[in-house]
Amino acid sequence: MNGIKKIILLILSIILIGSMAACVEKKSTLYDYGDKNTIFVDVNNQSIQLELRTTVGEALTTKLVNTNIEDIKNDYNNNKIIYIEYDPNISQNDGGVSIIDLVSKLKFYNSFVKNNMQIVDSSVFTNQSEIDKIKNSKITMIVKITKSNSTATISKSNGVYVIEGNSLKELDKATTMFVLSIYTNPKDRYYLTI
């Protein structure tokens, strides 16, 4: 009789644990948004709709070289200046619109989370000496955006992040992956919370 009570108690415990697990809210991961180009992220307990230039699934095809999502987010959050380096003569169709979109999303993020951070490019400096000083500062993260012969890629070399692609579509994928890296929380396996 005592053995039957133990079995019944064990079965009831398993049912109770299963019921509790079903009640726990499932957090979404990036992979749950594969075909979406609009996602919602929680920024400081506030839900924000984020429009992306490509789908999440396409962005996740970006090749990451010598870096990962956690690395990008940590470097971004641990610097006070983000220096964006790009060809100022790049046309909108060749990637200019990707650059504008990336900068606007980083500034938007900073307004909620890192409002003491500055995002700058060469246009705010009067000479190359000032640019070099900022680029060589220990509080600066350099993000270089370039049209190349490569598909969507984010690489890190000597502390410089290079975002590249061979077309507007490929640059959109890479810049979107960079944005997702900043907006997601890698400690929760890429849950869309900050």
Secondary structure, 3 states (H helix, E strand, C coil): CHHHHHHHHHHHHHHHHHHHHHHCCCCCEHHHHCCCCEEEEEECCEEEEEECCCCHHHHCCCEEECCCHHHHHHHHHCCCEEEEECCCCCCHHHHHHHHHHHHHHHHHHHHHCCCCCEEECHHHCCCHHHHHHHHCCCCEEEEEEEECCCCCEEEEECCEEEEEECCHHHHHHHHHHHHHHHHCEHHHCCECEC
